[in-house]
Amino acid sequence: MRPHQWVKNGFVLVPVFFAGKIGLVINDYHLIVAVISFCAAASGVYIFNDICDLESNKLHEVKRNRPLATGAVSLKNAVTLMAVLVAISIGLSFLVGLTFVYVITGYFVLNVVYSLYLKHFSLVDISIIGIGFILRVLAGGIAAQVPISKWLILMTFLLACCLALGKRLDDLILDVEKHELGLSLEGYTLPFIDTCLVVLGGATIVCYIMYSVSDDVVARLHSDHIYLTSIFVIIGILRFLQIAIVEQKSGSPTLILLKDPMIQIMIGLWFVAFLVILYAS
């Protein structure tokens, strides 16, 4: 179920934070239900993906330690758990609203097609991951009924693709060492991924700056100082690029978030700065 990956579903709360209505997290149960629904959905998807990749995972340096690959969990039990999680996710989504049901259903369909087919195509694979994060943001906007900036959509997609490429880089390094490139990695090389990471990281920074100074955001948030938080975004992204390209330890982006002190500090400072500028001004 990979509960450590549930942190990604925090993107559901991003729209209310950027809209200056963080109080809705406490006052509106729809948001909490939306997050739980996505957590159940994501875990169901992870199990489905592990079922599809069962044989290849047994040969992978890291993935061979997953419960299905080791035999700690039977295929039958995995399928049962996956069905329960999908049922919980869909059931909860009806509490949020019909539009949210469409989004969560789209998330399921997208990931099933990804696991069965699309993940084997370079660039398409990371694009699907990016769209999955966009669906989380859209779901949060729908649940809270708040507007979503076009810059926020672009930032989410670019950042998600950047993180996904970091994971591909780690997989590629492992496979290159063993001289056994899988089908999903055939379209990537180390220099190509390094270049893409720099391009996507730079584009993400530009989008954030454009968001922070855009007229509609300044008017909606009643502050023209949001751009100051760009400092922490820039340093945080540069640190991720340093981990991926220099240290070549990108691995799971979620684990980097949970373990790297510098990135944690940058996120913390960004969060505090945003709160001060947004809610104390």
Phi, psi and omega in degrees: 000340178049061181302334179295340179280351182296342179301332178300331182285359171296342177297340177296330182272351183302316182302319181289327179293311181289341178273357180075027182231046183298338179298339180296337179299325180270322188272344183235110184294342182301324182292315179296319178297321180297318179296314180298320179299318179289327177296315178296318180297314181298318180295320176299320179294318179300318179295316179299318180295320179292328176294315180295325184258020187307311184290317180291328178296328180296338182261352184278143183305319184253315186294343180293348179269001179289151187308318180291319182294325180276344182090004180295331177237131181284158179298320180299314179294325179296316179296319179297313179298319179300316180298319179296315181296319178296318179296318178297315181298312180294319180299315179294327183298331178292336178288334181277319180147162185296321180298321178295324177301318179298319182294312182293325176294318177299323178297316178298310183299315181301317183284330175294314178296322178298311183295324183277330192217304192291338182290350180273359181248119180299145182074319175296321182299312181288331178294320179296320177298318178299318179295324178300322178288324176298320178299324177297315180295316178299320179298319178295320177295321179292315182297321183266350182057051177238151180289151180240124180291145177298330178292325179294320177297313180296318179299315181299314181296313182296316181295318179297318178295322179297315179293321179296321178294326176299320177292320178298322179299316180296316178298320181295318179298317179297317182287326178295321179297329181262355180059036180226077180289130177278168182301321183291345183254359185296334181272005182242148169228163180299314178297322180296315180294320178302316179296315180297321179299317179295316180297311182293321178297316178296318180295323178297317179298315179299316180297321179294317179297317179297321176298312187293337181251000182294145185298319183293324179289316178300318180292318184288324183265356178056041178205137177250024180249006181300330183301336181296333180288350179299332181304314183287327177295315181299311182294320180298317179291320177298323178294319178297318178297324178295318179296317185286313188270317183276307183275342181051049179230036185297314177046229178275119179302327180295318180292327175298315179300320184279342188241332185280117184300318184295317179294321178297319179296316180297318178296318179297315179295320177299315182298313181296315180299317180297316180298315181298311181294320188279316189256347181255353182274000000 
